[in-house]
Amino acid sequence: MAVKPLMEKVDGIFIEGQEIEASETKSLYNPAKVDEQVGEITVGDASHVKQAVEAAERSWKDWRNKPIEDRARHLVEISDYIEANLNELCHLLVLEHGKTLEEAAIDLKAAVGTLRYYAGLTNVMDEKTVENHQGTMVLTRHSLGVVSIIVPWNFPIILAFLMLAPSLLAGNTVVIKPPSFVPLTLTKILKHFARQLPEGVLNIVTGSGSTVGKEMVEHPKVRKVAFTGSTDTGRTIMAGASKTIKKLSMELGGNDAAIFLKDKPITEDLIQNAILSTFTACGQICYSIKRIYVHRDNYETFVKKYTEAASKLVVGSGLDSKVDMGPINNKPQYESVQDLIERTKQTEAVIKEVGTFAEGVGKADGYFILPTIVTNVNNSDPIVQEEQFGPVIPIMPFDSEEEVVELVNDSEFGLANSVWTSDEDHGFELGRKLESGSVFINTHRLGASAANMPFGGFKQSGIGRGHGVEAVHEHTELQARILRKDM
């Protein structure tokens, strides 16, 4: 099949208000049709990062002193741009990512909502004065300086702005690296944004993690690194940042469990929610359901209905309105999921591939994996202990709440879990026992954690909190000015 002409050619380096030339380019292909080129982008190296950091540091002194209301207005401006160009941006995002049009719209619309939410927090940096018998203490939040932001490929638009919006609002200047696998749509948006901001406030450098990312982490003038991505990469970033003692915010891997208690009827609505919670975006969501535990009394009914529902899913190109699930985004992740399935076949697990391909779609056309349901597994099996980040889901029975809490907590991850019950108060109490940054009650779908809700992980799932006021505070230093009168 012939390769189609380029759809998008993007300059991927934008520093201090200027597009910067680079000799190296990267071609981008449609993961639903791997021989179809959808774009090309220039990529940078460590020298571009150094240039960007210097520019960001120069602009910081003026940017931090602007009224927060002025900084907030810029967030509204870029949200308006995304909204006005939604259809065009959605189309490009589907082509380079593989997600469906509906999922692309969610990614972009969520970014719009996030930007407008943070634009409304104009009192988040207000000073607080405490007076008591000790004297007077004034608490002030200061911007940090230059912040490096490294964006993941799974939901690149919303995840970029969940880090970028609070950082800019707090008065920091930024060097940002779009994801190597999905840079086109985000870079277009960011370049428009950077042109509306004072020169040097927002600088963009595309490139690999081993060169561009490494310099963004290790540069001595970078005061903070904000990262969303895998736990393995998080460990590398943490080691690199330790050389100059930087602040870190990292939302890392998740192996999120859903607990369906005995009192929760296995209705069609519940099953549909569970399907959406598992297979939306081909399972490539940090806090999607990746392990299911069902009370033994309901287990067979749940597995039967869940399998029947998953069998109706149609897999193919995200531009096809009849398609429910697109491909895995990139070859390394595709191979990782396939490897996990192969290792699972070496156990006593029962593996059932369900769903169908859309008309005219062949499995070899793209990075396609049909919905895959795994039963007869042990909690220690790799399919349970490792994050799949793909459309593969193990389902296990349990007999008591004490048992299932132990099973769920038996993981190095702790991003999000969910409890499904007819007794919401009991769900909240049981959730207290789960070792994760978020516990959802009777939901676990994309959007369950909104922009105003603190989000982050326990254990190997991250450091710090994003979303909400907490995210702005993560991008500041807290200063206490103290007058003691009791000494």
DRENDO-1510 file (C-alpha; in Angstrom, 1 decimal, always signed):
<recs>
REC; n; res; u; v; w
REC; 1; MET; +0.0; +0.0; +0.0 .
REC; 2; ALA; +1.4; +3.4; -1.0 .
REC; 3; VAL; +2.4; +5.9; +1.7 .
REC; 4; LYS; +0.2; +8.9; +1.7 .
REC; 5; PRO; +1.6; +12.5; +1.4 .
REC; 6; LEU; +2.5; +14.3; +4.6 .
REC; 7; MET; -0.5; +15.9; +6.4 .
REC; 8; GLU; +1.4; +17.9; +8.9 .
REC; 9; LYS; +4.9; +19.3; +8.9 .
REC; 10; VAL; +5.7; +20.9; +12.3 .
REC; 11; ASP; +8.7; +22.7; +13.6 .
REC; 12; GLY; +9.2; +21.2; +17.0 .
REC; 13; ILE; +11.5; +23.7; +18.6 .
REC; 14; PHE; +10.2; +27.0; +19.8 .
REC; 15; ILE; +12.4; +29.1; +22.1 .
REC; 16; GLU; +12.0; +32.7; +23.2 .
REC; 17; GLY; +9.3; +33.5; +20.7 .
REC; 18; GLN; +11.1; +32.0; +17.7 .
REC; 19; GLU; +11.0; +28.8; +15.7 .
REC; 20; ILE; +14.4; +27.2; +15.8 .
REC; 21; GLU; +15.8; +25.2; +12.9 .
REC; 22; ALA; +17.1; +21.7; +13.4 .
REC; 23; SER; +18.6; +19.2; +11.0 .
REC; 24; GLU; +17.0; +16.1; +12.5 .
REC; 25; THR; +13.4; +15.2; +11.7 .
REC; 26; LYS; +11.0; +12.4; +12.9 .
REC; 27; SER; +8.3; +10.9; +10.7 .
REC; 28; LEU; +5.0; +10.1; +12.4 .
REC; 29; TYR; +2.8; +7.2; +11.2 .
REC; 30; ASN; -0.8; +6.2; +11.9 .
REC; 31; PRO; -0.9; +3.4; +14.5 .
REC; 32; ALA; -4.1; +2.1; +12.9 .
REC; 33; LYS; -2.4; +1.9; +9.5 .
REC; 34; VAL; +1.3; +1.7; +10.1 .
REC; 35; ASP; +2.4; +2.4; +6.5 .
REC; 36; GLU; +0.5; +5.7; +6.4 .
REC; 37; GLN; +2.6; +8.7; +7.2 .
REC; 38; VAL; +0.6; +11.5; +8.9 .
REC; 39; GLY; +3.3; +14.0; +9.6 .
REC; 40; GLU; +6.9; +15.1; +10.3 .
REC; 41; ILE; +8.4; +17.1; +13.1 .
REC; 42; THR; +11.9; +18.5; +13.7 .
REC; 43; VAL; +13.5; +17.3; +16.9 .
REC; 44; GLY; +16.0; +18.9; +19.2 .
REC; 45; ASP; +19.0; +17.9; +21.3 .
REC; 46; ALA; +20.6; +18.9; +24.6 .
REC; 47; SER; +21.9; +22.2; +23.1 .
REC; 48; HIS; +18.3; +23.3; +22.4 .
REC; 49; VAL; +17.3; +22.5; +26.0 .
REC; 50; LYS; +20.2; +24.6; +27.3 .
REC; 51; GLN; +19.1; +27.5; +25.1 .
REC; 52; ALA; +15.5; +27.1; +26.2 .
REC; 53; VAL; +16.4; +27.0; +29.9 .
REC; 54; GLU; +18.4; +30.2; +29.6 .
REC; 55; ALA; +15.5; +31.9; +27.8 .
REC; 56; ALA; +13.1; +30.7; +30.5 .
REC; 57; GLU; +15.3; +32.0; +33.3 .
REC; 58; ARG; +15.6; +35.4; +31.6 .
REC; 59; SER; +11.8; +35.8; +31.3 .
REC; 60; TRP; +11.0; +34.5; +34.8 .
REC; 61; LYS; +11.8; +37.8; +36.6 .
REC; 62; ASP; +9.1; +39.7; +34.7 .
REC; 63; TRP; +6.6; +36.8; +34.5 .
REC; 64; ARG; +6.6; +36.1; +38.2 .
REC; 65; ASN; +5.9; +39.8; +38.9 .
REC; 66; LYS; +2.9; +40.1; +36.7 .
REC; 67; PRO; -0.5; +40.1; +38.5 .
REC; 68; ILE; -1.9; +36.6; +38.7 .
REC; 69; GLU; -5.0; +37.8; +37.0 .
REC; 70; ASP; -2.9; +38.6; +33.9 .
REC; 71; ARG; -1.3; +35.1; +34.0 .
REC; 72; ALA; -4.8; +33.6; +34.3 .
REC; 73; ARG; -6.1; +35.5; +31.2 .
REC; 74; HIS; -3.5; +33.7; +29.1 .
REC; 75; LEU; -4.9; +30.4; +30.2 .
REC; 76; VAL; -8.4; +31.4; +29.0 .
REC; 77; GLU; -7.0; +32.6; +25.7 .
REC; 78; ILE; -5.4; +29.2; +24.9 .
REC; 79; SER; -8.6; +27.4; +26.0 .
REC; 80; ASP; -10.5; +29.5; +23.5 .
REC; 81; TYR; -8.1; +28.6; +20.8 .
REC; 82; ILE; -8.5; +24.8; +21.5 .
REC; 83; GLU; -12.3; +25.1; +21.5 .
REC; 84; ALA; -12.4; +27.1; +18.3 .
REC; 85; ASN; -10.2; +24.6; +16.5 .
REC; 86; LEU; -11.6; +21.4; +18.1 .
REC; 87; ASN; -12.6; +19.5; +15.0 .
REC; 88; GLU; -9.3; +20.0; +13.2 .
REC; 89; LEU; -7.3; +19.2; +16.3 .
REC; 90; CYS; -9.3; +16.0; +17.0 .
REC; 91; HIS; -8.7; +14.7; +13.5 .
REC; 92; LEU; -5.0; +15.2; +13.7 .
REC; 93; LEU; -4.9; +13.6; +17.2 .
REC; 94; VAL; -6.7; +10.5; +16.0 .
REC; 95; LEU; -4.3; +10.1; +13.1 .
REC; 96; GLU; -1.1; +10.3; +15.1 .
REC; 97; HIS; -2.4; +8.6; +18.2 .
REC; 98; GLY; -5.0; +6.0; +17.2 .
REC; 99; LYS; -7.7; +6.8; +19.7 .
REC; 100; THR; -11.3; +7.3; +18.5 .
REC; 101; LEU; -12.7; +10.7; +17.6 .
REC; 102; GLU; -14.7; +10.7; +20.8 .
REC; 103; GLU; -11.7; +10.0; +22.9 .
REC; 104; ALA; -9.7; +12.7; +21.1 .
REC; 105; ALA; -12.5; +15.1; +21.9 .
REC; 106; ILE; -12.4; +14.1; +25.5 .
REC; 107; ASP; -8.7; +14.8; +25.6 .
REC; 108; LEU; -9.0; +18.3; +24.1 .
REC; 109; LYS; -12.2; +19.3; +25.9 .
REC; 110; ALA; -10.8; +18.2; +29.2 .
REC; 111; ALA; -7.8; +20.5; +28.6 .
REC; 112; VAL; -10.2; +23.4; +27.9 .
REC; 113; GLY; -12.0; +22.7; +31.2 .
REC; 114; THR; -8.7; +22.4; +33.1 .
REC; 115; LEU; -7.3; +25.7; +31.7 .
REC; 116; ARG; -10.5; +27.6; +32.7 .
REC; 117; TYR; -10.5; +25.9; +36.1 .
REC; 118; TYR; -7.0; +27.2; +36.9 .
REC; 119; ALA; -7.8; +30.6; +35.4 .
REC; 120; GLY; -10.3; +30.9; +38.2 .
REC; 121; LEU; -7.9; +30.3; +41.0 .
REC; 122; THR; -6.6; +33.9; +41.2 .
REC; 123; ASN; -6.5; +33.8; +45.0 .
REC; 124; VAL; -4.4; +30.6; +45.2 .
REC; 125; MET; -1.1; +32.6; +45.9 .
REC; 126; ASP; -2.6; +34.9; +48.5 .
REC; 127; GLU; -0.6; +35.5; +51.6 .
REC; 128; LYS; -1.8; +34.1; +55.0 .
REC; 129; THR; -1.1; +35.9; +58.3 .
REC; 130; VAL; -1.2; +33.9; +61.5 .
REC; 131; GLU; -1.1; +35.8; +64.8 .
REC; 132; ASN; -1.1; +34.2; +68.2 .
REC; 133; HIS; +0.8; +34.3; +71.5 .
REC; 134; GLN; +4.1; +33.6; +69.7 .
REC; 135; GLY; +3.9; +36.6; +67.5 .
REC; 136; THR; +3.2; +37.1; +63.8 .
REC; 137; MET; +3.8; +34.7; +60.9 .
REC; 138; VAL; +3.2; +35.6; +57.3 .
REC; 139; LEU; +3.1; +32.6; +54.9 .
REC; 140; THR; +3.9; +33.4; +51.2 .
REC; 141; ARG; +4.1; +31.2; +48.2 .
REC; 142; HIS; +6.8; +32.0; +45.7 .
REC; 143; SER; +7.3; +30.8; +42.2 .
REC; 144; LEU; +10.2; +28.4; +41.6 .
REC; 145; GLY; +11.8; +29.6; +38.5 .
REC; 146; VAL; +12.3; +27.4; +35.4 .
REC; 147; VAL; +10.2; +24.2; +35.4 .
REC; 148; SER; +10.7; +21.3; +33.0 .
REC; 149; ILE; +7.5; +19.5; +32.0 .
REC; 150; ILE; +7.7; +16.1; +30.3 .
REC; 151; VAL; +4.5; +14.9; +28.7 .
REC; 152; PRO; +3.3; +11.3; +28.2 .
REC; 153; TRP; +1.8; +9.9; +24.9 .
REC; 154; ASN; -1.4; +8.4; +26.1 .
REC; 155; PHE; -3.6; +11.5; +26.7 .
REC; 156; PRO; -1.0; +14.2; +25.7 .
REC; 157; ILE; -3.3; +17.3; +25.6 .
REC; 158; ILE; -5.0; +17.1; +29.0 .
REC; 159; LEU; -2.0; +15.7; +30.8 .
REC; 160; ALA; +0.2; +18.5; +29.4 .
REC; 161; PHE; -2.1; +21.2; +30.7 .
REC; 162; LEU; -2.7; +19.6; +34.0 .
REC; 163; MET; +1.1; +20.2; +34.6 .
REC; 164; LEU; +1.5; +23.4; +32.5 .
REC; 165; ALA; -1.5; +25.5; +33.7 .
REC; 166; PRO; -0.7; +25.4; +37.5 .
REC; 167; SER; +3.0; +26.0; +36.8 .
REC; 168; LEU; +2.4; +29.1; +34.7 .
REC; 169; LEU; -0.3; +30.4; +37.1 .
REC; 170; ALA; +2.1; +30.1; +39.9 .
REC; 171; GLY; +4.5; +32.4; +38.1 .
REC; 172; ASN; +7.0; +29.9; +36.7 .
REC; 173; THR; +8.5; +29.8; +33.2 .
REC; 174; VAL; +8.6; +26.5; +31.4 .
REC; 175; VAL; +10.5; +24.2; +29.1 .
REC; 176; ILE; +8.2; +21.5; +27.8 .
REC; 177; LYS; +8.8; +18.3; +25.9 .
REC; 178; PRO; +5.9; +16.9; +23.9 .
REC; 179; PRO; +5.8; +13.0; +23.7 .
REC; 180; SER; +8.0; +11.6; +21.0 .
REC; 181; PHE; +5.2; +9.2; +19.7 .
REC; 182; VAL; +2.5; +11.9; +19.6 .
REC; 183; PRO; +4.0; +15.4; +19.2 .
REC; 184; LEU; +2.0; +17.0; +16.4 .
REC; 185; THR; -1.3; +18.1; +17.9 .
REC; 186; LEU; +0.2; +19.2; +21.2 .
REC; 187; THR; +3.1; +21.1; +19.6 .
REC; 188; LYS; +0.6; +23.0; +17.4 .
REC; 189; ILE; -1.3; +24.1; +20.4 .
REC; 190; LEU; +1.7; +24.9; +22.5 .
REC; 191; LYS; +3.3; +27.0; +19.7 .
REC; 192; HIS; +0.1; +29.1; +19.5 .
REC; 193; PHE; +0.1; +29.5; +23.2 .
REC; 194; ALA; +3.8; +30.5; +23.4 .
REC; 195; ARG; +3.2; +33.2; +20.8 .
REC; 196; GLN; +0.5; +34.7; +23.0 .
REC; 197; LEU; +2.8; +34.7; +26.1 .
REC; 198; PRO; +5.8; +37.0; +26.7 .
REC; 199; GLU; +8.9; +35.7; +24.9 .
REC; 200; GLY; +10.6; +32.9; +26.9 .
REC; 201; VAL; +7.8; +32.1; +29.2 .
REC; 202; LEU; +6.9; +28.9; +27.3 .
REC; 203; ASN; +9.6; +27.1; +25.4 .
REC; 204; ILE; +9.1; +23.8; +23.4 .
REC; 205; VAL; +11.8; +21.2; +22.6 .
REC; 206; THR; +10.8; +18.0; +21.0 .
REC; 207; GLY; +13.1; +15.0; +21.1 .
REC; 208; SER; +14.0; +11.8; +22.8 .
REC; 209; GLY; +14.0; +11.2; +26.5 .
REC; 210; SER; +17.6; +10.1; +26.5 .
REC; 211; THR; +18.9; +13.4; +25.1 .
REC; 212; VAL; +16.3; +16.2; +25.4 .
REC; 213; GLY; +14.6; +14.7; +28.5 .
REC; 214; LYS; +17.9; +14.0; +30.2 .
REC; 215; GLU; +19.1; +17.6; +29.8 .
REC; 216; MET; +15.7; +18.9; +31.0 .
REC; 217; VAL; +16.1; +16.9; +34.2 .
REC; 218; GLU; +19.8; +17.5; +34.9 .
REC; 219; HIS; +20.2; +21.2; +33.9 .
REC; 220; PRO; +21.3; +23.1; +37.1 .
REC; 221; LYS; +19.0; +26.1; +36.4 .
REC; 222; VAL; +15.8; +23.9; +36.3 .
REC; 223; ARG; +14.2; +24.1; +39.7 .
REC; 224; LYS; +11.5; +21.5; +39.2 .
REC; 225; VAL; +10.6; +18.6; +37.0 .
REC; 226; ALA; +7.0; +17.7; +36.4 .
REC; 227; PHE; +6.5; +14.3; +34.7 .
REC; 228; THR; +3.7; +11.9; +33.9 .
REC; 229; GLY; +4.7; +8.5; +32.7 .
REC; 230; SER; +6.1; +5.1; +33.6 .
REC; 231; THR; +7.5; +4.2; +37.0 .
REC; 232; ASP; +10.8; +3.0; +35.3 .
REC; 233; THR; +11.2; +6.4; +33.6 .
REC; 234; GLY; +10.3; +8.1; +36.9 .
REC; 235; ARG; +13.2; +6.3; +38.7 .
REC; 236; THR; +15.6; +7.6; +36.0 .
REC; 237; ILE; +14.3; +11.1; +36.4 .
REC; 238; MET; +14.6; +10.9; +40.2 .
REC; 239; ALA; +18.2; +9.9; +39.9 .
REC; 240; GLY; +19.0; +12.6; +37.4 .
REC; 241; ALA; +17.3; +15.3; +39.4 .
REC; 242; SER; +19.1; +14.3; +42.6 .
REC; 243; LYS; +22.3; +15.8; +41.2 .
REC; 244; THR; +21.0; +19.3; +41.7 .
REC; 245; ILE; +18.3; +18.6; +44.3 .
REC; 246; LYS; +15.2; +19.7; +42.3 .
REC; 247; LYS; +11.6; +19.5; +43.3 .
REC; 248; LEU; +9.7; +16.7; +41.6 .
REC; 249; SER; +6.1; +16.0; +40.8 .
REC; 250; MET; +5.6; +12.6; +39.2 .
REC; 251; GLU; +2.5; +10.7; +38.3 .
REC; 252; LEU; +3.7; +7.3; +37.6 .
REC; 253; GLY; +2.4; +3.8; +36.7 .
REC; 254; GLY; -0.8; +2.4; +38.1 .
REC; 255; ASN; -2.2; -1.1; +38.4 .
REC; 256; ASP; -5.6; -0.1; +39.5 .
REC; 257; ALA; -8.1; -2.6; +41.0 .
REC; 258; ALA; -11.9; -2.6; +41.0 .
REC; 259; ILE; -13.6; -4.4; +43.8 .
REC; 260; PHE; -17.2; -5.6; +43.2 .
REC; 261; LEU; -18.7; -6.4; +46.6 .
REC; 262; LYS; -21.4; -9.1; +47.1 .
REC; 263; ASP; -24.2; -6.6; +47.6 .
REC; 264; LYS; -23.7; -4.9; +44.2 .
REC; 265; PRO; -26.1; -6.4; +41.6 .
REC; 266; ILE; -24.5; -7.4; +38.3 .
REC; 267; THR; -26.7; -5.2; +36.1 .
REC; 268; GLU; -26.3; -4.3; +32.5 .
REC; 269; ASP; -25.4; -0.7; +33.5 .
REC; 270; LEU; -22.7; -1.9; +35.9 .
REC; 271; ILE; -21.2; -4.1; +33.2 .
REC; 272; GLN; -21.2; -1.3; +30.7 .
REC; 273; ASN; -19.5; +1.0; +33.2 .
REC; 274; ALA; -16.9; -1.7; +33.8 .
REC; 275; ILE; -16.3; -2.2; +30.1 .
REC; 276; LEU; -15.8; +1.6; +29.6 .
REC; 277; SER; -13.5; +1.7; +32.6 .
REC; 278; THR; -11.3; -1.0; +31.1 .
REC; 279; PHE; -11.2; -0.6; +27.4 .
REC; 280; THR; -11.6; +3.1; +26.7 .
REC; 281; ALA; -8.5; +4.3; +24.8 .
REC; 282; CYS; -7.5; +0.7; +24.4 .
REC; 283; GLY; -6.7; +0.5; +28.1 .
REC; 284; GLN; -4.0; +3.2; +27.8 .
REC; 285; ILE; -5.1; +5.3; +30.8 .
REC; 286; CYS; -3.0; +5.5; +33.9 .
REC; 287; TYR; -6.0; +4.9; +36.2 .
REC; 288; SER; -8.2; +2.7; +34.1 .
REC; 289; ILE; -9.2; -0.7; +35.7 .
REC; 290; LYS; -6.4; -3.2; +35.3 .
REC; 291; ARG; -7.5; -5.8; +37.8 .
REC; 292; ILE; -11.0; -6.9; +38.6 .
REC; 293; TYR; -12.0; -8.7; +41.9 .
REC; 294; VAL; -15.6; -10.0; +42.1 .
REC; 295; HIS; -17.2; -11.7; +45.2 .
REC; 296; ARG; -17.3; -15.4; +44.5 .
REC; 297; ASP; -21.1; -15.5; +44.7 .
REC; 298; ASN; -21.3; -13.1; +41.7 .
REC; 299; TYR; -18.2; -14.2; +39.9 .
REC; 300; GLU; -19.5; -16.5; +37.2 .
REC; 301; THR; -22.4; -14.1; +36.4 .
REC; 302; PHE; -20.0; -11.2; +36.2 .
REC; 303; VAL; -17.5; -13.0; +33.9 .
REC; 304; LYS; -20.3; -14.2; +31.6 .
REC; 305; LYS; -22.0; -10.7; +31.2 .
REC; 306; TYR; -18.6; -8.9; +31.0 .
REC; 307; THR; -17.4; -11.3; +28.3 .
REC; 308; GLU; -20.6; -10.9; +26.3 .
REC; 309; ALA; -20.4; -7.1; +26.5 .
REC; 310; ALA; -16.7; -7.0; +25.5 .
REC; 311; SER; -17.5; -9.3; +22.6 .
REC; 312; LYS; -19.5; -6.5; +21.0 .
REC; 313; LEU; -16.6; -4.1; +20.9 .
REC; 314; VAL; -15.4; -3.2; +17.4 .
REC; 315; VAL; -11.7; -2.5; +16.8 .
REC; 316; GLY; -10.3; -0.4; +14.0 .
REC; 317; SER; -9.5; +3.1; +12.9 .
REC; 318; GLY; -10.5; +5.8; +15.3 .
REC; 319; LEU; -11.9; +7.9; +12.4 .
REC; 320; ASP; -14.6; +5.2; +11.8 .
REC; 321; SER; -17.7; +6.1; +13.8 .
REC; 322; LYS; -18.6; +2.4; +14.2 .
REC; 323; VAL; -15.3; +1.7; +16.0 .
REC; 324; ASP; -15.3; +1.4; +19.8 .
REC; 325; MET; -11.5; +0.9; +20.3 .
REC; 326; GLY; -8.5; +1.9; +18.3 .
REC; 327; PRO; -5.0; +0.4; +18.3 .
REC; 328; ILE; -2.1; +0.6; +20.8 .
REC; 329; ASN; -0.3; +3.9; +20.2 .
REC; 330; ASN; +3.2; +2.7; +19.4 .
REC; 331; LYS; +5.3; -0.3; +18.6 .
REC; 332; PRO; +7.2; -0.6; +21.9 .
REC; 333; GLN; +4.0; -0.6; +23.9 .
REC; 334; TYR; +2.3; -3.0; +21.5 .
REC; 335; GLU; +5.2; -5.4; +21.9 .
REC; 336; SER; +5.1; -5.0; +25.7 .
REC; 337; VAL; +1.4; -6.0; +25.8 .
REC; 338; GLN; +2.0; -8.9; +23.5 .
REC; 339; ASP; +4.9; -10.1; +25.6 .
REC; 340; LEU; +2.7; -10.0; +28.7 .
REC; 341; ILE; +0.0; -12.1; +26.9 .
REC; 342; GLU; +2.6; -14.6; +25.9 .
REC; 343; ARG; +4.0; -14.9; +29.4 .
REC; 344; THR; +0.4; -15.3; +30.7 .
REC; 345; LYS; +0.0; -18.3; +28.3 .
REC; 346; GLN; +2.8; -20.0; +30.2 .
REC; 347; THR; +0.7; -20.1; +33.3 .
REC; 348; GLU; -2.6; -21.9; +34.0 .
REC; 349; ALA; -4.6; -18.9; +33.0 .
REC; 350; VAL; -7.6; -19.0; +30.7 .
REC; 351; ILE; -7.2; -16.4; +28.0 .
REC; 352; LYS; -10.1; -15.3; +25.8 .
REC; 353; GLU; -9.8; -12.9; +22.9 .
REC; 354; VAL; -13.1; -11.2; +22.1 .
REC; 355; GLY; -14.5; -8.4; +20.0 .
REC; 356; THR; -14.3; -8.0; +16.2 .
REC; 357; PHE; -12.4; -5.9; +13.7 .
REC; 358; ALA; -14.2; -3.3; +11.7 .
REC; 359; GLU; -14.9; -4.1; +8.1 .
REC; 360; GLY; -11.8; -3.8; +6.0 .
REC; 361; VAL; -9.4; -3.8; +9.0 .
REC; 362; GLY; -6.8; -6.5; +9.3 .
REC; 363; LYS; -5.0; -7.3; +12.5 .
REC; 364; ALA; -1.6; -6.7; +10.8 .
REC; 365; ASP; -2.7; -3.2; +9.5 .
REC; 366; GLY; -1.8; -1.5; +12.8 .
REC; 367; TYR; -0.9; -2.1; +16.4 .
REC; 368; PHE; -4.2; -3.9; +17.1 .
REC; 369; ILE; -5.0; -6.1; +20.0 .
REC; 370; LEU; -8.5; -7.3; +20.5 .
REC; 371; PRO; -10.1; -7.1; +24.0 .
REC; 372; THR; -8.5; -10.0; +26.0 .
REC; 373; ILE; -10.1; -11.4; +29.2 .
REC; 374; VAL; -8.0; -13.5; +31.5 .
REC; 375; THR; -9.4; -15.8; +34.2 .
REC; 376; ASN; -8.1; -18.6; +36.4 .
REC; 377; VAL; -5.1; -16.5; +37.5 .
REC; 378; ASN; -3.2; -16.1; +40.8 .
REC; 379; ASN; -2.6; -12.7; +42.3 .
REC; 380; SER; +1.2; -13.3; +41.9 .
REC; 381; ASP; +1.0; -13.8; +38.2 .
REC; 382; PRO; +2.6; -11.2; +35.9 .
REC; 383; ILE; -0.8; -10.3; +34.3 .
REC; 384; VAL; -2.0; -9.2; +37.8 .
REC; 385; GLN; +1.2; -7.7; +39.2 .
REC; 386; GLU; +2.3; -5.7; +36.1 .
REC; 387; GLU; +0.6; -2.8; +34.5 .
REC; 388; GLN; -0.8; -4.0; +31.2 .
REC; 389; PHE; -1.5; -0.5; +29.7 .
REC; 390; GLY; -3.5; -2.3; +27.0 .
REC; 391; PRO; -6.8; -4.1; +26.4 .
REC; 392; VAL; -6.0; -7.1; +28.6 .
REC; 393; ILE; -7.9; -7.6; +31.9 .
REC; 394; PRO; -7.6; -10.3; +34.6 .
REC; 395; ILE; -10.8; -11.1; +36.6 .
REC; 396; MET; -10.5; -12.9; +40.0 .
REC; 397; PRO; -12.9; -14.1; +42.7 .
REC; 398; PHE; -12.7; -13.3; +46.4 .
REC; 399; ASP; -14.5; -14.6; +49.5 .
REC; 400; SER; -14.2; -11.9; +52.1 .
REC; 401; GLU; -13.5; -8.1; +52.3 .
REC; 402; GLU; -10.4; -8.8; +54.4 .
REC; 403; GLU; -9.0; -11.1; +51.7 .
REC; 404; VAL; -9.7; -8.7; +48.8 .
REC; 405; VAL; -8.1; -5.7; +50.6 .
REC; 406; GLU; -5.0; -7.8; +51.1 .
REC; 407; LEU; -5.0; -8.8; +47.4 .
REC; 408; VAL; -5.5; -5.3; +46.1 .
REC; 409; ASN; -2.8; -3.8; +48.4 .
REC; 410; ASP; -0.4; -6.6; +47.3 .
REC; 411; SER; +1.1; -4.4; +44.6 .
REC; 412; GLU; +4.0; -1.9; +44.2 .
REC; 413; PHE; +1.5; +0.5; +42.6 .
REC; 414; GLY; -1.0; +2.7; +44.4 .
REC; 415; LEU; -2.5; +5.2; +41.9 .
REC; 416; ALA; -6.3; +4.5; +42.1 .
REC; 417; ASN; -8.8; +1.8; +43.0 .
REC; 418; SER; -12.5; +1.5; +43.1 .
REC; 419; VAL; -15.2; +0.0; +45.3 .
REC; 420; TRP; -18.5; -1.0; +43.8 .
REC; 421; THR; -21.3; -1.4; +46.4 .
REC; 422; SER; -24.9; -0.7; +47.1 .
REC; 423; ASP; -23.9; +0.8; +50.4 .
REC; 424; GLU; -22.0; +4.0; +49.5 .
REC; 425; ASP; -21.1; +4.7; +53.2 .
REC; 426; HIS; -19.5; +1.3; +53.5 .
REC; 427; GLY; -17.7; +1.9; +50.2 .
REC; 428; PHE; -16.1; +5.0; +51.7 .
REC; 429; GLU; -15.0; +3.1; +54.8 .
REC; 430; LEU; -13.6; +0.2; +52.8 .
REC; 431; GLY; -11.8; +2.6; +50.6 .
REC; 432; ARG; -9.9; +3.9; +53.7 .
REC; 433; LYS; -8.1; +0.6; +53.8 .
REC; 434; LEU; -6.9; +0.7; +50.2 .
REC; 435; GLU; -3.3; +1.9; +49.6 .
REC; 436; SER; -3.9; +4.3; +46.7 .
REC; 437; GLY; -4.0; +8.0; +46.1 .
REC; 438; SER; -7.6; +7.9; +44.8 .
REC; 439; VAL; -10.5; +5.5; +45.6 .
REC; 440; PHE; -13.6; +5.8; +43.5 .
REC; 441; ILE; -17.0; +4.6; +44.7 .
REC; 442; ASN; -19.2; +3.0; +42.0 .
REC; 443; THR; -17.2; +4.5; +39.1 .
REC; 444; HIS; -13.8; +4.2; +37.7 .
REC; 445; ARG; -14.2; +5.8; +34.2 .
REC; 446; LEU; -12.1; +8.4; +32.4 .
REC; 447; GLY; -13.1; +11.7; +34.1 .
REC; 448; ALA; -13.7; +10.2; +37.5 .
REC; 449; SER; -10.9; +12.4; +38.8 .
REC; 450; ALA; -11.8; +16.0; +37.8 .
REC; 451; ALA; -9.4; +18.9; +37.5 .
REC; 452; ASN; -10.3; +20.2; +41.0 .
REC; 453; MET; -9.7; +16.8; +42.7 .
REC; 454; PRO; -6.2; +16.1; +44.1 .
REC; 455; PHE; -4.6; +13.2; +42.2 .
REC; 456; GLY; -1.5; +11.2; +42.6 .
REC; 457; GLY; -0.1; +7.9; +43.8 .
REC; 458; PHE; +1.0; +6.0; +46.8 .
REC; 459; LYS; +4.1; +3.8; +46.7 .
REC; 460; GLN; +5.7; +3.4; +43.3 .
REC; 461; SER; +2.9; +5.3; +41.6 .
REC; 462; GLY; +4.3; +8.8; +42.1 .
REC; 463; ILE; +5.4; +11.7; +44.2 .
REC; 464; GLY; +3.3; +14.8; +44.9 .
REC; 465; ARG; -0.2; +15.7; +43.8 .
REC; 466; GLY; -1.6; +17.1; +40.6 .
REC; 467; HIS; -5.0; +18.6; +40.0 .
REC; 468; GLY; -6.7; +21.1; +42.2 .
REC; 469; VAL; -5.1; +23.8; +44.4 .
REC; 470; GLU; -2.5; +21.2; +45.4 .
REC; 471; ALA; -1.0; +21.3; +41.9 .
REC; 472; VAL; -0.4; +25.0; +42.1 .
REC; 473; HIS; +1.2; +24.6; +45.5 .
REC; 474; GLU; +3.4; +21.8; +44.1 .
REC; 475; HIS; +4.8; +24.5; +41.8 .
REC; 476; THR; +5.7; +26.9; +44.5 .
REC; 477; GLU; +8.0; +27.4; +47.5 .
REC; 478; LEU; +6.4; +28.2; +50.8 .
REC; 479; GLN; +8.1; +31.0; +52.8 .
REC; 480; ALA; +7.4; +31.8; +56.4 .
REC; 481; ARG; +8.3; +35.4; +57.6 .
REC; 482; ILE; +8.2; +35.4; +61.4 .
REC; 483; LEU; +8.2; +38.0; +64.2 .
REC; 484; ARG; +8.5; +36.3; +67.6 .
REC; 485; LYS; +7.2; +38.1; +70.6 .
REC; 486; ASP; +7.4; +35.4; +73.2 .
REC; 487; MET; +11.2; +35.1; +73.4 .
</recs>
